Amino acid sequence: MSESEVEKTEKIVIFATHGPEDPERASLPFVIGNAALVMDVDVVVFLQGCAVLLAKKGCYEHVFAAGLPPLKDLADSFLEQGGTLLVCTPCIQERQITKEMLLDSAILVKAGRAVIELLEADSVMTY
């Protein structure tokens, strides 16, 4: 198959900046992310600021937003379907969170990776 015959996969990047202090905004990136994955869209959720707390082992199990599935179910589904979870390294360092404290699927990155993801994305959202 030639390059022109290969169908381009769409990609969205969702920046999440709210953690367990705001269950609804913490959950919505994963609601959208799951919907996009079902539609065969590549999805990256990038946790920054307080949202990095969601990547701590055991944290998202305790986040519940009215009217939405539990964040544990949303995040587990997102990761099982192949979603990418990026976590801001300076943000975890500021909060004295170590890599060992994070979910195994969390990928630590810095600003340069964020720029690359933005440039590759067809759409970008922020919560």
Secondary structure as GFF3:
##gff-version 3
##sequence-region A 1 127
A	DSSP	three_ten_helix	3	5	.	.	.	ID=ss1
A	DSSP	beta_strand	11	16	.	.	.	ID=ss2
A	DSSP	alpha_helix	23	38	.	.	.	ID=ss3
A	DSSP	beta_strand	42	47	.	.	.	ID=ss4
A	DSSP	three_ten_helix	49	55	.	.	.	ID=ss5
A	DSSP	three_ten_helix	60	62	.	.	.	ID=ss6
A	DSSP	alpha_helix	71	80	.	.	.	ID=ss7
A	DSSP	beta_strand	84	88	.	.	.	ID=ss8
A	DSSP	alpha_helix	89	94	.	.	.	ID=ss9
A	DSSP	three_ten_helix	99	101	.	.	.	ID=ss10
A	DSSP	beta_strand	106	109	.	.	.	ID=ss11
A	DSSP	alpha_helix	111	120	.	.	.	ID=ss12
A	DSSP	beta_strand	123	126	.	.	.	ID=ss13
###
